[in-house]
Amino acid sequence: MFAALSCLIAFAAASPVRAEDDGSAKLSKDLTMSVGYKLWLNVWETAIPSYTNGGSHVNAITAPAVAASIPNLSFKYKRFLLSGSYMTTGNYKFPAFKDTFVVAGVGYTTYDRYFTASRTETDVNLGYYITPNILTTVGYKNVEQKYTEKINATTYPTTKTHYNGFTVGVGGSAALGGGFALYGNGAFGYMDQTYTPASSKDAAVYEASEVGIAWRAPSVFSASLGYKFQYLTSRGAIDAADVSRGYIMGLNLSF
């Protein structure tokens, strides 16, 4: 992931697009505000606790794509950037599966287990432009996942998985002409992972990347289309992966 991003940033460094030349309206000479909205059509693969042959493990299952709504706001002052975003989703519906387990040497198979889930994600970042087209960031990310399980006619209480921690990131862009540019960004971090109602706690590794193409009008408007990949790896009694990936579209107004 980071090798590909490094290549993109190297290309960006060779093709600078200076903010002062973009023709946009600004709050002041040094201050710019951007208001944006992104729609991420993503497929989510996550790990569900289950029991097979008497042993605790996780069952990775994938839900069909759901659109995630991501409003965002940022302020740029000279070379510094402060940005924030909040993601919400509808309900993901995971395919049904059965568990098998052994009690006193006798094997049992459960009824179909059905899971629905939703997510919210909050990102806050402080960035510094090394060049007009290369940005480094430090930030904080909070992820909350809510799961509802149904077996036969019984619906069980909602459970939650919570990730939070600090991140570091880098991003770049490269002009193509005609208002178009390539862009890319990546982030990495270590996070705490907790569960509700259980009181257990794990650690997790966070990785994310996004690449795509953007177009800027000769005014305050810009749009983008890309592909985003997000990976959370739990490091506990049992390692498990939580993966989201899919196409992402964005609209942005800068003042």
Disulfide bonds with the S-S distance in Angstrom:
none
